[in-house]
Amino acid sequence: MDSKLHLDELLTEVKSRNPKMVLLQIPEGLKTNVVEVEDVFRAEGIPTITVLDPSFGACDIADHKAQLLGCDLLVHFGHSKMLHTGMPVIYWPVEFPLDEKMIPGTVTALKKESFFQTHKKVGIYVTIQFHLHVPEIKAQLEKAEFEVFVGMGDLKDGQILGCDVSARRDIEDKVDANLYFGDGYFHALAIAFASKKPTYQYNPFTLEIEDLAKYKEKYLRQRFGLIAQAKDAHSFAIILSTKKGQLRKALAMRMKTDLEAAGKRAYLVSMEHITPNALMGVDVDAYVNTSCSRIATDDFESYKKPMLTPVEIDILLGKRSAEDYVFDEIKHIGNKNVQ
Ligand code: SF4
């Protein structure tokens, strides 16, 4: 059995709820485990259905699909709770196994970086996949005489999402620098833009540390290039997601009002999975993405027209200064602030 999924423990938890039928929601990276997971439930006589639609976060919780399919329990793998749901949900963690070099490598990497030879107060941040390792990362750094801060925001301690870096709220003023433990730039950049302190990324797979200042500059050049292109646009498609935690209708409506007040034509379009193909043939000059900011930021090169975030539209329309550039954060908790 795959130790990352801890299916024995999951089965115990599921059986204690005595469901009639379970909907399994498995993220993209675990599709190869679908048959294994189904087989484990089948062997216990628990009927299941697996949702195969891509899911990149608990913002995309399949509670409405579970109800539509007649399931009375949803198991959502790989992400932690962020929304209220109208039915029982088990959020099942998926751990990233680390080898014995990866956490001690943080200390080695920090000691090599000249900034940390004089600065010792570090705020650490992780995604949910590494959350389990936060106490060990903290202990290793403290042993090396760093003062470590783990912030508590709207998620778990030290946990961030690309759209939620509230974990920095209480520790921003206490640290010399932020340290993101993980790979990929998306989450690390979210911290780098939200914080006034320098941000470093330690990649446990390459054992390397990177000061994100240069990458942030390169990213800003790309984004301001797109804002400049969109200045000449006459018409905009404002994309409204139907994923529960990405649905921001009031924000989309404000974008439409603001663009129209500036003499542009603006159209609201809605979709669940936003792809270049789905937008092909829509005859507008630019897009505004009110859903997950990863679509506008990571995937922008796949789109033929400039794809901007709401923050970037505010800059384009002169409602926000260029110096005040931030990532597009979404407040999810309790679904109260999703606007
Ligand atoms: Fe992650 Fe995007 Fe969903 Fe936020 S909106 S949780 S960044 S997938």
Residues whose N, C-alpha, C, O or C-beta is under 5 A from the ligand:
A	BS01	SF4	F56 G57 A58 C59 L161 G162 C163 C292 S293
